[in-house]
Amino acid sequence: MANAENTAVCRSGDSLEAVNDPAVNVQAQGSSFSGTVTRVWEDGLRLDTGDRTLVVDTWALCGDATEGSVAEGDQLTLMGEFDGREFDVFSIADAEGATVCHTGNSYE
């Protein structure tokens, strides 16, 4: 997990943004991870955060159509929780902050 020594926080309008320090390859605050997609399948993906690789269950947001919204090489930020060794995602945002892959299959 990133710590205060390696992560700076700046105010941009009314929102807070984590600023990447070169020494830190993962931004993890509670249940949020950012990284690069290294593999995609119908209801999941693999995310490389720089210091760990997550197996991500995307079914709640994408159903069986993850491959239509996410590609290898995409930079994503995921929010969710661990269920065993898988990370169950509640939201997915691309590098610009836009919501990715919301089909209405939500936990809500």
Biopython code that builds the backbone (N, CA, C, O; Angstrom):
import numpy as np
from Bio.PDB.StructureBuilder import StructureBuilder

atoms = [
    (1, "MET", "N", (0.842, -1.171, 0.000)),
    (1, "MET", "CA", (0.000, 0.000, 0.000)),
    (1, "MET", "C", (0.887, 1.234, 0.000)),
    (1, "MET", "O", (1.905, 1.264, 0.692)),
    (2, "ALA", "N", (0.522, 2.234, -0.755)),
    (2, "ALA", "CA", (1.263, 3.477, -0.792)),
    (2, "ALA", "C", (1.181, 4.144, 0.564)),
    (2, "ALA", "O", (0.157, 4.058, 1.242)),
    (3, "ASN", "N", (2.267, 4.819, 0.970)),
    (3, "ASN", "CA", (2.231, 5.511, 2.245)),
    (3, "ASN", "C", (2.456, 6.989, 2.041)),
    (3, "ASN", "O", (2.721, 7.434, 0.925)),
    (4, "ALA", "N", (2.351, 7.753, 3.113)),
    (4, "ALA", "CA", (2.430, 9.206, 3.020)),
    (4, "ALA", "C", (3.787, 9.672, 2.503)),
    (4, "ALA", "O", (3.877, 10.737, 1.892)),
    (5, "GLU", "N", (4.848, 8.890, 2.737)),
    (5, "GLU", "CA", (6.164, 9.284, 2.260)),
    (5, "GLU", "C", (6.272, 9.199, 0.745)),
    (5, "GLU", "O", (7.051, 9.941, 0.147)),
    (6, "ASN", "N", (5.520, 8.321, 0.116)),
    (6, "ASN", "CA", (5.654, 8.082, -1.320)),
    (6, "ASN", "C", (4.520, 8.649, -2.155)),
    (6, "ASN", "O", (4.587, 8.611, -3.384)),
    (7, "THR", "N", (3.490, 9.169, -1.526)),
    (7, "THR", "CA", (2.344, 9.681, -2.256)),
    (7, "THR", "C", (2.031, 11.091, -1.797)),
    (7, "THR", "O", (1.912, 11.352, -0.600)),
    (8, "ALA", "N", (1.898, 11.993, -2.744)),
    (8, "ALA", "CA", (1.469, 13.350, -2.428)),
    (8, "ALA", "C", (0.015, 13.481, -2.829)),
    (8, "ALA", "O", (-0.448, 12.804, -3.747)),
    (9, "VAL", "N", (-0.705, 14.352, -2.140)),
    (9, "VAL", "CA", (-2.104, 14.585, -2.485)),
    (9, "VAL", "C", (-2.259, 16.060, -2.790)),
    (9, "VAL", "O", (-1.792, 16.908, -2.030)),
    (10, "CYS", "N", (-2.917, 16.371, -3.908)),
    (10, "CYS", "CA", (-3.138, 17.765, -4.259)),
    (10, "CYS", "C", (-4.620, 17.993, -4.496)),
    (10, "CYS", "O", (-5.344, 17.071, -4.872)),
    (11, "ARG", "N", (-5.068, 19.216, -4.278)),
    (11, "ARG", "CA", (-6.463, 19.548, -4.479)),
    (11, "ARG", "C", (-6.623, 20.079, -5.897)),
    (11, "ARG", "O", (-5.922, 21.003, -6.308)),
    (12, "SER", "N", (-7.543, 19.491, -6.632)),
    (12, "SER", "CA", (-7.843, 19.903, -7.996)),
    (12, "SER", "C", (-9.332, 20.200, -8.044)),
    (12, "SER", "O", (-10.145, 19.280, -8.138)),
    (13, "GLY", "N", (-9.694, 21.458, -7.983)),
    (13, "GLY", "CA", (-11.111, 21.796, -7.845)),
    (13, "GLY", "C", (-11.572, 21.325, -6.491)),
    (13, "GLY", "O", (-10.939, 21.636, -5.482)),
    (14, "ASP", "N", (-12.660, 20.583, -6.441)),
    (14, "ASP", "CA", (-13.170, 20.046, -5.193)),
    (14, "ASP", "C", (-12.770, 18.599, -4.961)),
    (14, "ASP", "O", (-13.161, 18.016, -3.950)),
    (15, "SER", "N", (-12.007, 18.005, -5.864)),
    (15, "SER", "CA", (-11.656, 16.597, -5.710)),
    (15, "SER", "C", (-10.187, 16.451, -5.352)),
    (15, "SER", "O", (-9.363, 17.304, -5.680)),
    (16, "LEU", "N", (-9.877, 15.360, -4.675)),
    (16, "LEU", "CA", (-8.489, 15.062, -4.337)),
    (16, "LEU", "C", (-7.957, 14.046, -5.324)),
    (16, "LEU", "O", (-8.666, 13.115, -5.707)),
    (17, "GLU", "N", (-6.718, 14.217, -5.737)),
    (17, "GLU", "CA", (-6.096, 13.289, -6.666)),
    (17, "GLU", "C", (-4.778, 12.811, -6.071)),
    (17, "GLU", "O", (-4.010, 13.615, -5.542)),
    (18, "ALA", "N", (-4.509, 11.514, -6.151)),
    (18, "ALA", "CA", (-3.209, 10.988, -5.736)),
    (18, "ALA", "C", (-2.221, 11.279, -6.855)),
    (18, "ALA", "O", (-2.526, 11.080, -8.031)),
    (19, "VAL", "N", (-1.060, 11.740, -6.490)),
    (19, "VAL", "CA", (-0.022, 12.046, -7.460)),
    (19, "VAL", "C", (1.010, 10.934, -7.404)),
    (19, "VAL", "O", (1.541, 10.629, -6.337)),
    (20, "ASN", "N", (1.294, 10.329, -8.548)),
    (20, "ASN", "CA", (2.233, 9.208, -8.610)),
    (20, "ASN", "C", (3.650, 9.674, -8.344)),
    (20, "ASN", "O", (4.144, 10.571, -9.027)),
    (21, "ASP", "N", (4.300, 9.092, -7.380)),
    (21, "ASP", "CA", (5.712, 9.271, -7.129)),
    (21, "ASP", "C", (6.417, 8.145, -7.885)),
    (21, "ASP", "O", (5.934, 7.014, -7.840)),
    (22, "PRO", "N", (7.529, 8.390, -8.574)),
    (22, "PRO", "CA", (8.196, 7.325, -9.312)),
    (22, "PRO", "C", (8.549, 6.112, -8.457)),
    (22, "PRO", "O", (8.677, 5.006, -8.983)),
    (23, "ALA", "N", (8.706, 6.297, -7.161)),
    (23, "ALA", "CA", (9.049, 5.178, -6.282)),
    (23, "ALA", "C", (7.854, 4.292, -5.978)),
    (23, "ALA", "O", (8.010, 3.204, -5.425)),
    (24, "VAL", "N", (6.660, 4.751, -6.336)),
    (24, "VAL", "CA", (5.440, 4.011, -6.010)),
    (24, "VAL", "C", (4.740, 3.621, -7.297)),
    (24, "VAL", "O", (4.383, 4.492, -8.091)),
    (25, "ASN", "N", (4.537, 2.325, -7.521)),
    (25, "ASN", "CA", (3.877, 1.860, -8.732)),
    (25, "ASN", "C", (2.427, 1.507, -8.517)),
    (25, "ASN", "O", (1.715, 1.252, -9.488)),
    (26, "VAL", "N", (1.962, 1.482, -7.291)),
    (26, "VAL", "CA", (0.574, 1.138, -7.009)),
    (26, "VAL", "C", (-0.032, 2.216, -6.135)),
    (26, "VAL", "O", (0.592, 2.694, -5.188)),
    (27, "GLN", "N", (-1.233, 2.585, -6.459)),
    (27, "GLN", "CA", (-2.008, 3.481, -5.617)),
    (27, "GLN", "C", (-3.107, 2.639, -5.006)),
    (27, "GLN", "O", (-4.072, 2.295, -5.689)),
    (28, "ALA", "N", (-2.985, 2.307, -3.759)),
    (28, "ALA", "CA", (-3.978, 1.476, -3.087)),
    (28, "ALA", "C", (-4.425, 2.177, -1.824)),
    (28, "ALA", "O", (-3.632, 2.333, -0.895)),
    (29, "GLN", "N", (-5.649, 2.595, -1.768)),
    (29, "GLN", "CA", (-6.200, 3.236, -0.594)),
    (29, "GLN", "C", (-7.463, 2.483, -0.246)),
    (29, "GLN", "O", (-8.495, 2.659, -0.894)),
    (30, "GLY", "N", (-7.389, 1.643, 0.773)),
    (30, "GLY", "CA", (-8.519, 0.804, 1.116)),
    (30, "GLY", "C", (-8.693, -0.242, 0.045)),
    (30, "GLY", "O", (-7.938, -1.212, -0.015)),
    (31, "SER", "N", (-9.689, -0.049, -0.806)),
    (31, "SER", "CA", (-9.985, -1.050, -1.820)),
    (31, "SER", "C", (-9.880, -0.476, -3.229)),
    (31, "SER", "O", (-10.703, -0.788, -4.089)),
    (32, "SER", "N", (-8.883, 0.354, -3.465)),
    (32, "SER", "CA", (-8.689, 0.959, -4.777)),
    (32, "SER", "C", (-7.293, 0.626, -5.294)),
    (32, "SER", "O", (-6.301, 0.779, -4.581)),
    (33, "PHE", "N", (-7.231, 0.167, -6.546)),
    (33, "PHE", "CA", (-5.954, -0.166, -7.170)),
    (33, "PHE", "C", (-5.915, 0.415, -8.576)),
    (33, "PHE", "O", (-6.926, 0.428, -9.278)),
    (34, "SER", "N", (-4.738, 0.898, -8.985)),
    (34, "SER", "CA", (-4.524, 1.379, -10.348)),
    (34, "SER", "C", (-3.403, 0.580, -10.979)),
    (34, "SER", "O", (-2.442, 0.192, -10.315)),
    (35, "GLY", "N", (-3.543, 0.338, -12.282)),
    (35, "GLY", "CA", (-2.498, -0.394, -12.970)),
    (35, "GLY", "C", (-2.829, -0.629, -14.426)),
    (35, "GLY", "O", (-3.719, 0.007, -14.992)),
    (36, "THR", "N", (-2.095, -1.558, -15.025)),
    (36, "THR", "CA", (-2.214, -1.882, -16.442)),
    (36, "THR", "C", (-2.842, -3.257, -16.612)),
    (36, "THR", "O", (-2.457, -4.215, -15.941)),
    (37, "VAL", "N", (-3.809, -3.344, -17.512)),
    (37, "VAL", "CA", (-4.465, -4.617, -17.817)),
    (37, "VAL", "C", (-3.498, -5.472, -18.628)),
    (37, "VAL", "O", (-2.974, -5.033, -19.652)),
    (38, "THR", "N", (-3.266, -6.709, -18.156)),
    (38, "THR", "CA", (-2.352, -7.610, -18.865)),
    (38, "THR", "C", (-3.072, -8.783, -19.519)),
    (38, "THR", "O", (-2.495, -9.474, -20.358)),
    (39, "ARG", "N", (-4.313, -9.011, -19.146)),
    (39, "ARG", "CA", (-5.112, -10.084, -19.754)),
    (39, "ARG", "C", (-6.585, -9.776, -19.516)),
    (39, "ARG", "O", (-6.948, -9.218, -18.480)),
    (40, "VAL", "N", (-7.441, -10.143, -20.485)),
    (40, "VAL", "CA", (-8.889, -9.923, -20.379)),
    (40, "VAL", "C", (-9.604, -11.188, -20.812)),
    (40, "VAL", "O", (-9.185, -11.840, -21.769)),
    (41, "TRP", "N", (-10.679, -11.544, -20.119)),
    (41, "TRP", "CA", (-11.551, -12.646, -20.529)),
    (41, "TRP", "C", (-12.988, -12.204, -20.315)),
    (41, "TRP", "O", (-13.215, -11.077, -19.874)),
    (42, "GLU", "N", (-13.964, -13.049, -20.611)),
    (42, "GLU", "CA", (-15.373, -12.629, -20.648)),
    (42, "GLU", "C", (-15.858, -11.946, -19.375)),
    (42, "GLU", "O", (-16.603, -10.970, -19.464)),
    (43, "ASP", "N", (-15.466, -12.418, -18.198)),
    (43, "ASP", "CA", (-15.986, -11.828, -16.961)),
    (43, "ASP", "C", (-14.879, -11.475, -15.973)),
    (43, "ASP", "O", (-15.069, -11.529, -14.758)),
    (44, "GLY", "N", (-13.712, -11.110, -16.524)),
    (44, "GLY", "CA", (-12.622, -10.742, -15.635)),
    (44, "GLY", "C", (-11.412, -10.215, -16.365)),
    (44, "GLY", "O", (-11.379, -10.147, -17.594)),
    (45, "LEU", "N", (-10.412, -9.840, -15.577)),
    (45, "LEU", "CA", (-9.168, -9.331, -16.127)),
    (45, "LEU", "C", (-8.052, -9.521, -15.114)),
    (45, "LEU", "O", (-8.288, -9.817, -13.943)),
    (46, "ARG", "N", (-6.833, -9.342, -15.598)),
    (46, "ARG", "CA", (-5.659, -9.352, -14.738)),
    (46, "ARG", "C", (-5.083, -7.940, -14.775)),
    (46, "ARG", "O", (-4.877, -7.377, -15.850)),
    (47, "LEU", "N", (-4.822, -7.367, -13.589)),
    (47, "LEU", "CA", (-4.293, -6.010, -13.472)),
    (47, "LEU", "C", (-2.925, -6.057, -12.809)),
    (47, "LEU", "O", (-2.773, -6.605, -11.717)),
    (48, "ASP", "N", (-1.921, -5.474, -13.482)),
    (48, "ASP", "CA", (-0.571, -5.368, -12.931)),
    (48, "ASP", "C", (-0.436, -3.984, -12.313)),
    (48, "ASP", "O", (-0.486, -2.976, -13.019)),
    (49, "THR", "N", (-0.265, -3.935, -10.993)),
    (49, "THR", "CA", (-0.173, -2.657, -10.287)),
    (49, "THR", "C", (1.262, -2.164, -10.163)),
    (49, "THR", "O", (1.501, -1.059, -9.676)),
    (50, "GLY", "N", (2.204, -2.967, -10.594)),
    (50, "GLY", "CA", (3.604, -2.606, -10.464)),
    (50, "GLY", "C", (4.304, -3.431, -9.413)),
    (50, "GLY", "O", (5.461, -3.810, -9.595)),
    (51, "ASP", "N", (3.622, -3.721, -8.304)),
    (51, "ASP", "CA", (4.234, -4.569, -7.287)),
    (51, "ASP", "C", (3.404, -5.802, -6.967)),
    (51, "ASP", "O", (3.794, -6.617, -6.131)),
    (52, "ARG", "N", (2.256, -5.943, -7.632)),
    (52, "ARG", "CA", (1.442, -7.153, -7.483)),
    (52, "ARG", "C", (0.539, -7.284, -8.695)),
    (52, "ARG", "O", (0.309, -6.318, -9.423)),
    (53, "THR", "N", (0.033, -8.488, -8.904)),
    (53, "THR", "CA", (-0.909, -8.750, -9.983)),
    (53, "THR", "C", (-2.217, -9.202, -9.367)),
    (53, "THR", "O", (-2.236, -10.104, -8.530)),
    (54, "LEU", "N", (-3.315, -8.576, -9.780)),
    (54, "LEU", "CA", (-4.639, -8.910, -9.263)),
    (54, "LEU", "C", (-5.443, -9.665, -10.303)),
    (54, "LEU", "O", (-5.451, -9.298, -11.478)),
    (55, "VAL", "N", (-6.121, -10.723, -9.872)),
    (55, "VAL", "CA", (-7.129, -11.383, -10.694)),
    (55, "VAL", "C", (-8.442, -10.725, -10.306)),
    (55, "VAL", "O", (-8.846, -10.771, -9.144)),
    (56, "VAL", "N", (-9.112, -10.107, -11.285)),
    (56, "VAL", "CA", (-10.269, -9.259, -11.025)),
    (56, "VAL", "C", (-11.530, -9.878, -11.611)),
    (56, "VAL", "O", (-11.565, -10.248, -12.785)),
    (57, "ASP", "N", (-12.560, -9.986, -10.784)),
    (57, "ASP", "CA", (-13.880, -10.453, -11.217)),
    (57, "ASP", "C", (-14.694, -9.221, -11.597)),
    (57, "ASP", "O", (-15.039, -8.414, -10.735)),
    (58, "THR", "N", (-15.005, -9.073, -12.889)),
    (58, "THR", "CA", (-15.734, -7.900, -13.387)),
    (58, "THR", "C", (-17.204, -8.181, -13.676)),
    (58, "THR", "O", (-17.907, -7.304, -14.179)),
    (59, "TRP", "N", (-17.683, -9.386, -13.368)),
    (59, "TRP", "CA", (-19.033, -9.777, -13.754)),
    (59, "TRP", "C", (-20.105, -8.818, -13.246)),
    (59, "TRP", "O", (-21.071, -8.551, -13.962)),
    (60, "ALA", "N", (-19.960, -8.294, -12.032)),
    (60, "ALA", "CA", (-20.981, -7.405, -11.464)),
    (60, "ALA", "C", (-21.204, -6.162, -12.319)),
    (60, "ALA", "O", (-22.307, -5.617, -12.334)),
    (61, "LEU", "N", (-20.184, -5.708, -13.026)),
    (61, "LEU", "CA", (-20.309, -4.511, -13.864)),
    (61, "LEU", "C", (-20.427, -4.823, -15.345)),
    (61, "LEU", "O", (-21.145, -4.133, -16.069)),
    (62, "CYS", "N", (-19.731, -5.853, -15.802)),
    (62, "CYS", "CA", (-19.625, -6.122, -17.236)),
    (62, "CYS", "C", (-20.391, -7.349, -17.697)),
    (62, "CYS", "O", (-20.503, -7.598, -18.897)),
    (63, "GLY", "N", (-20.920, -8.118, -16.753)),
    (63, "GLY", "CA", (-21.521, -9.382, -17.146)),
    (63, "GLY", "C", (-20.461, -10.232, -17.825)),
    (63, "GLY", "O", (-19.333, -10.323, -17.340)),
    (64, "ASP", "N", (-20.812, -10.850, -18.935)),
    (64, "ASP", "CA", (-19.861, -11.660, -19.696)),
    (64, "ASP", "C", (-19.284, -10.894, -20.882)),
    (64, "ASP", "O", (-18.861, -11.503, -21.864)),
    (65, "ALA", "N", (-19.263, -9.549, -20.799)),
    (65, "ALA", "CA", (-18.836, -8.726, -21.932)),
    (65, "ALA", "C", (-17.610, -7.866, -21.624)),
    (65, "ALA", "O", (-17.427, -6.816, -22.240)),
    (66, "THR", "N", (-16.777, -8.289, -20.692)),
    (66, "THR", "CA", (-15.596, -7.498, -20.335)),
    (66, "THR", "C", (-14.713, -7.236, -21.547)),
    (66, "THR", "O", (-14.196, -6.131, -21.711)),
    (67, "GLU", "N", (-14.536, -8.241, -22.396)),
    (67, "GLU", "CA", (-13.658, -8.108, -23.562)),
    (67, "GLU", "C", (-14.120, -7.027, -24.535)),
    (67, "GLU", "O", (-13.318, -6.542, -25.333)),
    (68, "GLY", "N", (-15.386, -6.643, -24.487)),
    (68, "GLY", "CA", (-15.890, -5.593, -25.361)),
    (68, "GLY", "C", (-15.618, -4.189, -24.850)),
    (68, "GLY", "O", (-15.766, -3.222, -25.597)),
    (69, "SER", "N", (-15.219, -4.061, -23.576)),
    (69, "SER", "CA", (-15.000, -2.743, -22.975)),
    (69, "SER", "C", (-13.581, -2.508, -22.486)),
    (69, "SER", "O", (-13.172, -1.362, -22.295)),
    (70, "VAL", "N", (-12.834, -3.569, -22.284)),
    (70, "VAL", "CA", (-11.483, -3.472, -21.722)),
    (70, "VAL", "C", (-10.519, -4.230, -22.629)),
    (70, "VAL", "O", (-10.846, -5.301, -23.140)),
    (71, "ALA", "N", (-9.325, -3.662, -22.823)),
    (71, "ALA", "CA", (-8.306, -4.310, -23.662)),
    (71, "ALA", "C", (-6.978, -4.384, -22.916)),
    (71, "ALA", "O", (-6.719, -3.586, -22.015)),
    (72, "GLU", "N", (-6.145, -5.337, -23.294)),
    (72, "GLU", "CA", (-4.797, -5.406, -22.741)),
    (72, "GLU", "C", (-4.100, -4.078, -22.994)),
    (72, "GLU", "O", (-4.208, -3.504, -24.078)),
    (73, "GLY", "N", (-3.385, -3.598, -21.987)),
    (73, "GLY", "CA", (-2.680, -2.327, -22.090)),
    (73, "GLY", "C", (-3.451, -1.153, -21.528)),
    (73, "GLY", "O", (-2.865, -0.097, -21.288)),
    (74, "ASP", "N", (-4.761, -1.306, -21.308)),
    (74, "ASP", "CA", (-5.552, -0.221, -20.723)),
    (74, "ASP", "C", (-5.052, 0.104, -19.322)),
    (74, "ASP", "O", (-4.686, -0.789, -18.559)),
    (75, "GLN", "N", (-5.040, 1.395, -18.994)),
    (75, "GLN", "CA", (-4.718, 1.863, -17.648)),
    (75, "GLN", "C", (-6.041, 2.068, -16.919)),
    (75, "GLN", "O", (-6.866, 2.875, -17.347)),
    (76, "LEU", "N", (-6.248, 1.336, -15.810)),
    (76, "LEU", "CA", (-7.519, 1.390, -15.095)),
    (76, "LEU", "C", (-7.318, 1.627, -13.607)),
    (76, "LEU", "O", (-6.270, 1.314, -13.041)),
    (77, "THR", "N", (-8.351, 2.188, -12.990)),
    (77, "THR", "CA", (-8.442, 2.276, -11.536)),
    (77, "THR", "C", (-9.670, 1.494, -11.131)),
    (77, "THR", "O", (-10.764, 1.731, -11.644)),
    (78, "LEU", "N", (-9.490, 0.558, -10.208)),
    (78, "LEU", "CA", (-10.564, -0.328, -9.769)),
    (78, "LEU", "C", (-10.881, -0.077, -8.305)),
    (78, "LEU", "O", (-9.982, 0.160, -7.498)),
    (79, "MET", "N", (-12.158, -0.131, -7.967)),
    (79, "MET", "CA", (-12.582, -0.096, -6.572)),
    (79, "MET", "C", (-13.382, -1.355, -6.315)),
    (79, "MET", "O", (-14.199, -1.755, -7.144)),
    (80, "GLY", "N", (-13.156, -1.982, -5.173)),
    (80, "GLY", "CA", (-13.863, -3.204, -4.851)),
    (80, "GLY", "C", (-13.359, -3.817, -3.568)),
    (80, "GLY", "O", (-12.869, -3.120, -2.680)),
    (81, "GLU", "N", (-13.485, -5.154, -3.476)),
    (81, "GLU", "CA", (-13.035, -5.858, -2.281)),
    (81, "GLU", "C", (-12.545, -7.246, -2.661)),
    (81, "GLU", "O", (-12.934, -7.796, -3.691)),
    (82, "PHE", "N", (-11.694, -7.798, -1.822)),
    (82, "PHE", "CA", (-11.190, -9.140, -2.064)),
    (82, "PHE", "C", (-12.196, -10.176, -1.600)),
    (82, "PHE", "O", (-12.811, -10.047, -0.541)),
    (83, "ASP", "N", (-12.349, -11.213, -2.424)),
    (83, "ASP", "CA", (-13.146, -12.393, -2.089)),
    (83, "ASP", "C", (-12.221, -13.576, -2.338)),
    (83, "ASP", "O", (-12.115, -14.068, -3.462)),
    (84, "GLY", "N", (-11.561, -14.025, -1.291)),
    (84, "GLY", "CA", (-10.524, -15.034, -1.468)),
    (84, "GLY", "C", (-9.359, -14.422, -2.209)),
    (84, "GLY", "O", (-8.833, -13.386, -1.801)),
    (85, "ARG", "N", (-8.949, -15.059, -3.303)),
    (85, "ARG", "CA", (-7.822, -14.541, -4.091)),
    (85, "ARG", "C", (-8.257, -13.611, -5.213)),
    (85, "ARG", "O", (-7.409, -13.009, -5.871)),
    (86, "GLU", "N", (-9.555, -13.478, -5.445)),
    (86, "GLU", "CA", (-10.060, -12.585, -6.501)),
    (86, "GLU", "C", (-10.454, -11.243, -5.915)),
    (86, "GLU", "O", (-10.845, -11.137, -4.752)),
    (87, "PHE", "N", (-10.341, -10.215, -6.756)),
    (87, "PHE", "CA", (-10.768, -8.877, -6.392)),
    (87, "PHE", "C", (-12.099, -8.628, -7.094)),
    (87, "PHE", "O", (-12.146, -8.525, -8.320)),
    (88, "ASP", "N", (-13.187, -8.530, -6.318)),
    (88, "ASP", "CA", (-14.518, -8.249, -6.873)),
    (88, "ASP", "C", (-14.659, -6.743, -7.036)),
    (88, "ASP", "O", (-14.613, -5.995, -6.060)),
    (89, "VAL", "N", (-14.829, -6.311, -8.271)),
    (89, "VAL", "CA", (-14.825, -4.887, -8.581)),
    (89, "VAL", "C", (-16.224, -4.278, -8.461)),
    (89, "VAL", "O", (-17.214, -4.881, -8.876)),
    (90, "PHE", "N", (-16.288, -3.067, -7.884)),
    (90, "PHE", "CA", (-17.533, -2.301, -7.767)),
    (90, "PHE", "C", (-17.569, -1.161, -8.779)),
    (90, "PHE", "O", (-18.644, -0.732, -9.199)),
    (91, "SER", "N", (-16.384, -0.668, -9.174)),
    (91, "SER", "CA", (-16.315, 0.377, -10.195)),
    (91, "SER", "C", (-14.990, 0.265, -10.933)),
    (91, "SER", "O", (-13.977, -0.168, -10.384)),
    (92, "ILE", "N", (-15.036, 0.672, -12.201)),
    (92, "ILE", "CA", (-13.854, 0.671, -13.059)),
    (92, "ILE", "C", (-13.802, 2.026, -13.748)),
    (92, "ILE", "O", (-14.793, 2.474, -14.325)),
    (93, "ALA", "N", (-12.638, 2.683, -13.686)),
    (93, "ALA", "CA", (-12.451, 3.962, -14.374)),
    (93, "ALA", "C", (-11.203, 3.870, -15.240)),
    (93, "ALA", "O", (-10.220, 3.227, -14.871)),
    (94, "ASP", "N", (-11.255, 4.527, -16.407)),
    (94, "ASP", "CA", (-10.087, 4.537, -17.285)),
    (94, "ASP", "C", (-9.125, 5.648, -16.856)),
    (94, "ASP", "O", (-9.354, 6.308, -15.842)),
    (95, "ALA", "N", (-8.063, 5.855, -17.615)),
    (95, "ALA", "CA", (-7.030, 6.829, -17.268)),
    (95, "ALA", "C", (-7.565, 8.255, -17.188)),
    (95, "ALA", "O", (-6.990, 9.093, -16.493)),
    (96, "GLU", "N", (-8.652, 8.538, -17.890)),
    (96, "GLU", "CA", (-9.260, 9.867, -17.856)),
    (96, "GLU", "C", (-10.320, 9.990, -16.765)),
    (96, "GLU", "O", (-10.884, 11.067, -16.569)),
    (97, "GLY", "N", (-10.592, 8.903, -16.058)),
    (97, "GLY", "CA", (-11.593, 8.918, -14.991)),
    (97, "GLY", "C", (-12.991, 8.546, -15.439)),
    (97, "GLY", "O", (-13.924, 8.578, -14.635)),
    (98, "ALA", "N", (-13.159, 8.193, -16.714)),
    (98, "ALA", "CA", (-14.480, 7.813, -17.229)),
    (98, "ALA", "C", (-14.842, 6.397, -16.772)),
    (98, "ALA", "O", (-13.984, 5.516, -16.703)),
    (99, "THR", "N", (-16.122, 6.195, -16.464)),
    (99, "THR", "CA", (-16.610, 4.881, -16.057)),
    (99, "THR", "C", (-16.496, 3.902, -17.214)),
    (99, "THR", "O", (-16.840, 4.224, -18.351)),
    (100, "VAL", "N", (-16.013, 2.710, -16.912)),
    (100, "VAL", "CA", (-15.839, 1.656, -17.911)),
    (100, "VAL", "C", (-16.771, 0.506, -17.572)),
    (100, "VAL", "O", (-16.872, 0.108, -16.411)),
    (101, "CYS", "N", (-17.455, -0.030, -18.579)),
    (101, "CYS", "CA", (-18.104, -1.323, -18.462)),
    (101, "CYS", "C", (-19.228, -1.373, -17.440)),
    (101, "CYS", "O", (-19.255, -2.288, -16.617)),
    (102, "HIS", "N", (-20.137, -0.444, -17.461)),
    (102, "HIS", "CA", (-21.277, -0.516, -16.539)),
    (102, "HIS", "C", (-22.507, -0.970, -17.314)),
    (102, "HIS", "O", (-23.064, -0.219, -18.114)),
    (103, "THR", "N", (-22.926, -2.215, -17.065)),
    (103, "THR", "CA", (-24.081, -2.760, -17.779)),
    (103, "THR", "C", (-25.302, -2.914, -16.899)),
    (103, "THR", "O", (-26.348, -3.374, -17.356)),
    (104, "GLY", "N", (-25.177, -2.530, -15.632)),
    (104, "GLY", "CA", (-26.316, -2.678, -14.740)),
    (104, "GLY", "C", (-26.273, -3.936, -13.902)),
    (104, "GLY", "O", (-27.174, -4.150, -13.090)),
    (105, "ASN", "N", (-25.264, -4.779, -14.062)),
    (105, "ASN", "CA", (-25.102, -5.961, -13.208)),
    (105, "ASN", "C", (-24.396, -5.525, -11.937)),
    (105, "ASN", "O", (-23.239, -5.893, -11.732)),
    (106, "SER", "N", (-25.046, -4.758, -11.079)),
    (106, "SER", "CA", (-24.356, -4.252, -9.900)),
    (106, "SER", "C", (-24.806, -4.960, -8.642)),
    (106, "SER", "O", (-25.845, -5.620, -8.613)),
    (107, "TYR", "N", (-24.004, -4.808, -7.604)),
    (107, "TYR", "CA", (-24.319, -5.393, -6.308)),
    (107, "TYR", "C", (-25.407, -4.606, -5.595)),
    (107, "TYR", "O", (-25.981, -5.093, -4.621)),
    (108, "GLU", "N", (-25.697, -3.415, -6.056)),
    (108, "GLU", "CA", (-26.656, -2.541, -5.376)),
    (108, "GLU", "C", (-28.063, -3.038, -5.524)),
    (108, "GLU", "O", (-28.994, -2.418, -5.010)),
]
sb = StructureBuilder()
sb.init_structure("model")
sb.init_model(0)
sb.init_chain("A")
sb.init_seg("    ")
for serial, (resi, resn, name, xyz) in enumerate(atoms, 1):
    if name == "N":
        sb.init_residue(resn, " ", resi, " ")
    sb.init_atom(name, np.array(xyz, "f"), 0.0, 1.0, " ", f" {name:<3s}", serial, name[0])
structure = sb.get_structure()
